[in-house]
């Protein structure tokens, strides 16, 4: 799959040491992943294929503000 320069830059940034603790090494490789276990949407199944690592975002809080 051909990626735009922007996509390539974003994917490379997601693999740097600053973000490596949050994201799995397979980030951005949806079509390149070779596995027979896929869900009904064609996504690779298993925690190792998730965008974020298990528990990586537990230190963050989400706040909703209604205006």
N, C-alpha and C positions, 0 to 999 in steps of 0.2 A: 504494500500500500504506500503510495507516495504521500508524503506529509509536506505541509507548507513550512516555510522557514520559521514562522511563529510557533507552529506546533513542535517542530524539532527543538527549538530553543526552550520551550516550556517543559518538554519531556526531559531534556538534559538537565534543566534546573531541578526537576523532581528527583533526579538521581544523584545530586551532589551531596556532600557530607552534611551540609546544613539541614537537608530535608530527609536524608537517608534513614533517620530514626523513625520517621513517620510513614514512609511509603515502601512498599515491597519492590524488589528489583524488577518485577515484570511490568511495572507501570508503563502504559502506552503500547503494550505489545499484544493487544487483543487478538488480532488476526494471525500473529506469528506463533502463538502458543499452540503447541502440539499436545493435545490430550483428548482422550475419548470421552471424558466425563464433562458434559456440558448441560446447562439448564435449558429450559424451554425457549429461552431468548438467545441461545448460542454462546452464552458466557461460560468461561471455564469455571468448573466447580472446585472449591477448596480454598481454605484461608490463604494459602501461598499465592493465590491468584487475585486476591482482593487488592484494591488500590491502597488502602491503609493497612498497616500492620495491626494485629490484634492489640487492643489497649493503647495504641499510639496517641489517641486523642482524649484519653481519660483525664488529662490535666487541664483541659479546656472546659469552659462553661459557655452555654449559648443563652443569650438573653433576648427576649422578644419584647418589643416596645410597640404598644398600640397607639396610633395617633388619630 
